[in-house]
Amino acid sequence: MQNLRILPKVRDSWSYLYVEHARIDQEDKGICLHDEKGRVHVPCASLSLLMLGPGTTVTHAAIRTLAECGCLVAWCGEQGVRFYAQGMGETRSSARILRQARLWADDKERLRIVRRMYEMRFGEPLPSDLTLRQIRGKEGARVRAAYAQNAERFGVEWSSRRYDRLNWDTADPINRALSAANSCLYGVCHAAIVAAGYSPAIGFIHTGKMLSFVYDVADLYKTELTLPAAFIEVAKGGPRLESRVRHRCRDLFAEHNLLGRIVDDLDSLFGTPVDQAVADRFDEDEAAPGELWDPTGNVSGGQNYEGE
């Protein structure tokens, strides 16, 4: 593909498609899914994330088509609960990840981003004299209150957020539901972050993990989306709790256009990269060599500087 601008914007694309126990091959300008029920054509240019679950096989031609269409491919566990690996996303520019790294590396700028993320969660500006420790305390109080409010609203018994990842079945229903819902949210946030050209590892609030920024971003939406989804499904009762939670999250994410919101919120959080014009040029031609770093200002790549 010569010009990535002809592809739909991430915010206008389908959020994701999960496939398991199927064969995927290339068909025309898209892909085709084959399983025991038949075949389905998928126009992958309008798809942001293809999640490949257990029992899935995919051809080389299909992966090439997905990459050309800017569709992120993720290899995951059943219903996306585990995340194993990812393929190429939509952007070919490093502008956003470089801006993210610059802001992270400057303590004052990092603190500004941290405060801005907390303000996005609270829906109101924070007093300028609050320390980071005080802000974390304010967050903790609000989260506890949100759990209590949802428990009272839906009539679900609630004590605290606790679970053992190695002993899933020992957790009570609401903690299992919350974990299942958050796992879905992490997957969508991860897809949006990578597709938009940011790094999931460079976290501002969370740190030390390859998904630190995924946890940062997911926290912006938990109180609004995954927390009530989990309490609703536990209140309903019945079998297959985790499956019902995942399906509710799927519908909520589509209803709230979550993928588009994340991309818009990230651009608002970091601001437009100062070298956006360069980024656009690289996205137009993925074969462009880019630029060379220089302390006085970047210079063009793909040329010989002998004699300078």
C-alpha positions as CSV (number, residue, x, y, z in Angstrom):
1,M,0.0,0.0,0.0
2,Q,1.5,3.3,-1.1
3,N,-0.5,5.7,1.0
4,L,-1.7,4.9,4.5
5,R,-3.9,8.0,4.4
6,I,-6.5,6.1,2.4
7,L,-7.1,3.8,5.4
8,P,-9.9,4.6,7.9
9,K,-8.7,6.4,11.0
10,V,-8.4,4.3,14.1
11,R,-11.3,6.1,15.8
12,D,-13.6,5.3,12.8
13,S,-12.6,1.6,12.7
14,W,-14.3,-1.4,14.2
15,S,-12.8,-1.9,17.6
16,Y,-11.8,-5.6,17.4
17,L,-12.7,-9.0,16.1
18,Y,-12.1,-12.2,18.2
19,V,-11.6,-15.5,16.3
20,E,-11.0,-19.0,17.6
21,H,-11.1,-22.5,16.2
22,A,-11.0,-21.2,12.6
23,R,-8.7,-20.9,9.6
24,I,-8.0,-17.5,8.2
25,D,-6.8,-16.8,4.7
26,Q,-6.5,-13.9,2.3
27,E,-9.4,-13.0,0.0
28,D,-9.5,-10.1,-2.4
29,K,-8.4,-7.0,-0.3
30,G,-9.5,-8.6,2.9
31,I,-9.5,-11.9,4.8
32,C,-11.8,-14.8,5.0
33,L,-12.7,-16.8,8.1
34,H,-13.5,-20.5,7.8
35,D,-15.0,-22.7,10.5
36,E,-17.4,-25.6,10.9
37,K,-20.4,-23.1,10.4
38,G,-19.1,-21.8,7.1
39,R,-17.1,-18.8,5.8
40,V,-17.2,-15.1,6.5
41,H,-15.4,-12.3,4.5
42,V,-13.9,-9.5,6.7
43,P,-12.9,-6.2,5.1
44,C,-9.8,-5.8,7.3
45,A,-9.1,-2.2,6.2
46,S,-11.9,-1.1,8.6
47,L,-10.7,-3.4,11.4
48,S,-8.3,-2.1,14.1
49,L,-7.5,-5.3,16.0
50,L,-7.8,-9.0,15.1
51,M,-7.5,-11.3,18.2
52,L,-6.4,-14.8,17.4
53,G,-7.6,-17.2,20.0
54,P,-6.9,-21.0,20.5
55,G,-7.3,-23.3,17.6
56,T,-6.7,-20.6,15.0
57,T,-4.5,-20.9,11.9
58,V,-3.6,-18.1,9.6
59,T,-1.9,-17.9,6.3
60,H,1.1,-15.8,5.4
61,A,-0.9,-14.0,2.8
62,A,-3.6,-13.1,5.3
63,I,-1.0,-11.7,7.8
64,R,0.5,-9.6,4.9
65,T,-2.9,-8.2,4.0
66,L,-3.7,-7.4,7.6
67,A,-0.3,-5.6,8.0
68,E,-0.9,-3.6,4.8
69,C,-4.3,-2.5,6.0
70,G,-2.9,-1.4,9.4
71,C,-4.8,-4.0,11.4
72,L,-3.1,-4.9,14.6
73,V,-2.9,-8.7,15.1
74,A,-2.8,-10.1,18.7
75,W,-2.3,-13.8,19.6
76,C,-4.3,-14.3,22.8
77,G,-5.9,-16.9,25.1
78,E,-9.5,-17.9,25.1
79,Q,-11.8,-14.8,24.8
80,G,-8.8,-12.6,25.0
81,V,-8.1,-13.2,28.6
82,R,-4.4,-13.7,28.0
83,F,-2.2,-11.7,25.7
84,Y,0.8,-13.5,24.1
85,A,2.1,-11.4,21.2
86,Q,1.2,-8.8,18.7
87,G,1.8,-7.9,15.0
88,M,2.2,-4.6,13.3
89,G,-0.2,-1.7,14.0
90,E,-1.2,1.1,11.7
91,T,1.3,3.8,12.2
92,R,4.8,3.9,10.6
93,S,5.9,7.1,12.4
94,S,7.7,7.3,15.7
95,A,6.5,10.9,16.4
96,R,4.1,10.0,19.2
97,I,6.3,7.5,21.0
98,L,9.2,10.0,20.9
99,R,7.0,12.7,22.4
100,Q,5.8,10.2,25.1
101,A,9.4,9.4,25.9
102,R,10.4,13.1,26.1
103,L,7.5,13.9,28.5
104,W,8.3,10.8,30.6
105,A,12.0,11.7,30.9
106,D,11.3,15.2,32.2
107,D,10.2,15.0,35.8
108,K,8.2,18.2,35.6
109,E,6.5,17.2,32.4
110,R,5.9,13.7,33.8
111,L,4.2,15.1,36.9
112,R,2.1,17.4,34.7
113,I,0.9,14.4,32.7
114,V,0.2,12.4,35.9
115,R,-1.9,15.3,37.3
116,R,-3.7,15.6,34.0
117,M,-4.5,11.8,34.0
118,Y,-5.9,12.1,37.6
119,E,-8.0,15.1,36.5
120,M,-9.4,13.1,33.6
121,R,-10.4,10.3,36.0
122,F,-12.0,12.7,38.6
123,G,-13.6,14.9,36.0
124,E,-12.4,18.1,37.7
125,P,-9.2,20.1,38.1
126,L,-7.0,19.3,41.1
127,P,-5.8,22.0,43.5
128,S,-2.3,23.1,42.6
129,D,-0.9,22.6,46.1
130,L,-1.7,18.8,46.3
131,T,1.3,16.6,46.4
132,L,1.4,13.4,44.4
133,R,0.9,11.3,47.6
134,Q,-2.2,13.4,48.4
135,I,-3.5,12.8,44.9
136,R,-3.0,9.1,45.2
137,G,-4.9,9.2,48.5
138,K,-7.7,11.1,46.8
139,E,-7.8,8.5,44.1
140,G,-8.0,5.7,46.6
141,A,-10.9,7.2,48.4
142,R,-12.8,7.8,45.2
143,V,-12.2,4.2,44.0
144,R,-13.3,2.7,47.3
145,A,-16.4,4.9,47.2
146,A,-17.2,3.7,43.6
147,Y,-17.0,0.1,44.7
148,A,-19.3,0.8,47.6
149,Q,-21.8,2.7,45.5
150,N,-22.1,0.0,42.9
151,A,-22.4,-2.7,45.6
152,E,-25.3,-0.8,47.1
153,R,-26.9,0.0,43.8
154,F,-26.9,-3.6,42.5
155,G,-27.3,-5.4,45.8
156,V,-24.0,-7.2,45.6
157,E,-22.0,-8.1,48.8
158,W,-18.6,-6.3,48.7
159,S,-15.7,-6.5,51.1
160,S,-12.5,-5.6,49.1
161,R,-10.6,-6.1,45.9
162,R,-8.6,-9.2,46.3
163,Y,-7.8,-12.3,44.2
164,D,-5.1,-14.8,43.6
165,R,-4.1,-15.1,39.9
166,L,-2.8,-18.6,40.5
167,N,-6.0,-19.7,42.2
168,W,-8.8,-18.1,40.1
169,D,-11.7,-20.2,41.5
170,T,-11.0,-19.2,45.1
171,A,-12.0,-15.6,44.5
172,D,-15.6,-14.5,45.1
173,P,-17.8,-13.8,42.1
174,I,-17.5,-10.1,42.1
175,N,-13.7,-10.2,42.2
176,R,-13.6,-12.7,39.3
177,A,-16.0,-10.5,37.4
178,L,-13.9,-7.4,37.9
179,S,-10.8,-9.2,36.8
180,A,-12.5,-10.5,33.6
181,A,-13.8,-7.1,32.8
182,N,-10.5,-5.4,33.3
183,S,-8.7,-8.0,31.2
184,C,-11.0,-7.0,28.3
185,L,-10.3,-3.4,28.9
186,Y,-6.6,-3.9,28.9
187,G,-6.8,-5.6,25.5
188,V,-8.7,-2.7,23.9
189,C,-6.4,-0.1,25.5
190,H,-3.3,-2.0,24.4
191,A,-4.6,-2.1,20.8
192,A,-5.4,1.6,20.8
193,I,-2.0,2.6,22.3
194,V,0.0,0.5,19.8
195,A,-2.2,1.4,16.8
196,A,-1.9,5.2,17.6
197,G,1.9,4.9,17.8
198,Y,2.5,5.1,21.5
199,S,4.5,2.7,23.8
200,P,2.6,0.4,26.2
201,A,5.7,0.2,28.3
202,I,6.3,3.9,29.1
203,G,3.9,4.4,31.9
204,F,3.5,7.7,33.8
205,I,1.7,6.5,36.9
206,H,2.5,2.8,36.7
207,T,6.1,1.8,36.1
208,G,8.3,-1.2,35.7
209,K,6.1,-3.4,33.5
210,M,5.9,-3.7,29.7
211,L,2.2,-2.8,30.0
212,S,2.6,0.1,32.5
213,F,1.0,2.6,30.2
214,V,-1.9,0.2,29.4
215,Y,-2.7,0.2,33.1
216,D,-2.4,4.0,33.2
217,V,-4.9,4.4,30.3
218,A,-7.3,1.6,31.5
219,D,-7.7,3.3,34.8
220,L,-9.3,6.3,33.0
221,Y,-12.3,4.1,32.1
222,K,-12.7,1.5,34.8
223,T,-15.1,3.4,37.1
224,E,-17.3,4.3,34.1
225,L,-17.3,1.0,32.2
226,T,-15.9,-2.2,33.7
227,L,-16.8,-1.7,37.4
228,P,-20.6,-1.4,36.8
229,A,-20.4,-4.1,34.1
230,A,-19.0,-6.6,36.7
231,F,-21.5,-5.7,39.4
232,I,-24.5,-5.9,37.0
233,E,-23.5,-9.5,35.9
234,V,-22.9,-10.7,39.4
235,A,-26.3,-9.2,40.5
236,K,-28.0,-11.1,37.7
237,G,-26.6,-14.5,38.9
238,G,-26.4,-17.6,36.8
239,P,-23.7,-19.7,35.2
240,R,-20.7,-18.6,33.0
241,L,-20.1,-15.4,34.9
242,E,-16.8,-14.5,33.2
243,S,-18.2,-15.1,29.7
244,R,-21.2,-12.9,30.4
245,V,-19.0,-10.2,31.7
246,R,-16.8,-10.3,28.6
247,H,-19.9,-10.1,26.4
248,R,-21.2,-7.1,28.3
249,C,-17.9,-5.3,28.1
250,R,-17.8,-6.0,24.4
251,D,-21.2,-4.3,23.9
252,L,-20.3,-1.4,26.2
253,F,-17.0,-0.7,24.5
254,A,-18.8,-0.6,21.1
255,E,-21.6,1.5,22.5
256,H,-19.2,4.1,24.0
257,N,-16.9,4.0,20.9
258,L,-14.1,3.3,23.4
259,L,-11.4,2.8,20.8
260,G,-12.0,6.2,19.3
261,R,-12.2,7.8,22.8
262,I,-8.9,6.4,23.8
263,V,-7.1,7.7,20.7
264,D,-8.6,11.2,21.2
265,D,-7.8,11.2,24.9
266,L,-4.2,10.2,24.3
267,D,-3.8,13.0,21.7
268,S,-5.4,15.4,24.1
269,L,-3.2,14.2,27.0
270,F,0.1,14.6,25.1
271,G,-0.7,17.3,22.7
272,T,0.0,17.2,18.9
273,P,3.7,16.2,18.3
274,V,5.7,19.1,17.2
275,D,7.0,17.0,14.3
276,Q,3.5,15.9,13.2
277,A,4.2,17.1,9.6
278,V,7.2,14.8,9.5
279,A,5.1,12.0,10.9
280,D,2.5,12.5,8.3
281,R,5.1,12.3,5.5
282,F,6.5,9.0,6.9
283,D,3.0,7.6,7.1
284,E,2.3,8.4,3.5
285,D,5.4,6.5,2.4
286,E,6.5,3.7,4.8
287,A,9.6,3.2,2.7
288,A,10.9,6.7,3.4
289,P,14.2,6.5,5.3
290,G,13.2,9.1,8.0
291,E,15.5,11.6,9.5
292,L,18.9,11.5,11.2
293,W,19.3,13.0,14.7
294,D,21.5,16.1,15.1
295,P,21.9,18.3,18.2
296,T,21.1,21.4,16.0
297,G,18.0,19.8,14.5
298,N,17.2,16.6,12.6
299,V,18.5,16.3,9.0
300,S,17.2,14.3,6.1
301,G,18.0,10.6,5.9
302,G,18.8,8.6,2.7
303,Q,21.6,10.8,1.5
304,N,25.4,10.8,1.7
305,Y,27.0,13.4,4.0
306,E,30.6,12.7,3.0
307,G,32.7,15.9,3.0
308,E,30.5,17.9,5.4
